[in-house]
């Protein structure tokens, strides 16, 4: 297992007042009746359900808050699989949230890997769509319980609920998260640990050898007690009744984590495609403002940095640079704490964390501000090149930008 990453994961937190009305529903009571069965020519007893329409509409008003409903805390990115990350929202971390500040990105030691920020990717309107789906499901469950109890019935069906939301608020929050990674059958499995309350999420891995042993013992006992499978004698009972189920269950336990990742990848692709239909409603809010701030700072610092590197460029031009060498002649990757194989999301995440940590406005001491300005210029210059696919390719191949 590699050293854990320290990442601030983004979440949209939704709260709302919900007005729901049960427009229609049927309630049913299970009864035992005896009927003649022509096939068997006997009178047989069986359970049946008597249905009746609910005679009136029922309305409710409830406040949905994310502390009581973890389903209203929606992971705001697609970098990791939502179903795995969502588990870290079940603890009390949200209740004790503090304003996000660059100081949270400071590490105890300069030797520690930098803390990163996973940027928001999904729109607030997308988060609200997820929240609506959660509220709809929750209200249907509550309606089912209410109708069965109110009318003394056993079942409900044909339930139709009208839901209206008001006082809707979609707010951003970051959870400090430790991400542990392991390689398993050629795939990377991750475990997410909430840095505040140690709530855990991630892919579960099962001990296939233990599963195989339990299956073998269980099937052997079953074959012994039932007298075998009734075909092929003792040999058939051994191979088909014990060996085959044991091999099947052990293979399933071994490959289940890989299969689950495949299914979650399909779900993630569908989510990204569906998001194209949502309104990009965050123009002008803090998320868009932060992106604009990044662009302004990059442009200003890049102009300053260009002059500082002019002499270096002349020198590197004379010396030459071998194409495809995979080096980092100007230290751009090193400035962001990344390897040359880093993905674009890794580059963006690293820059956001370092930019907040080393921004000169954080410091009042002139010397500290001066040092921070140099550092900020360095990471901004690196990001200005590495964030652009064409500039990055040129830098990787020629050492120029």
Buried (B, 14 or more C-beta within 10 A) or exposed (E): EEEBBBBBBBBBBBBBBBBBBBEEBBBBBEEEEEEEEEEEEEEEEEEEBEEEEBEEEBEBEBEBBBEEBBBBBBBBBBBBBBBBBBBBBBBEBBEEEEEBEBEBBEEEEEEEEBBBBBBBBBBBBBBBBBBBEBBBEBBBEBBBEBBBEEBEBBBBEEBEBEBEBEEBEBEBBBBBBBBBBBEBEEEEBBBBBBBBBEBBBBBEBEEBEEBBEBBBEBBBEBBEEEEBBEEEEEEBBBEBBBBEBBEEBBEEBBEBBBEBBEEBEEEBEEBEEEBEEBEEEBEEEEBEEBBEEBEEBBEEBBEEBEEEEEEEBEEBEEEEBEEEEEEBBBEBBEBBBBEBEBEEBBBBBBBBBBBBBBBBEBBEEEEEBEBBBEBBBBBBBBBBBBBBEEBBEBBBBBBBB
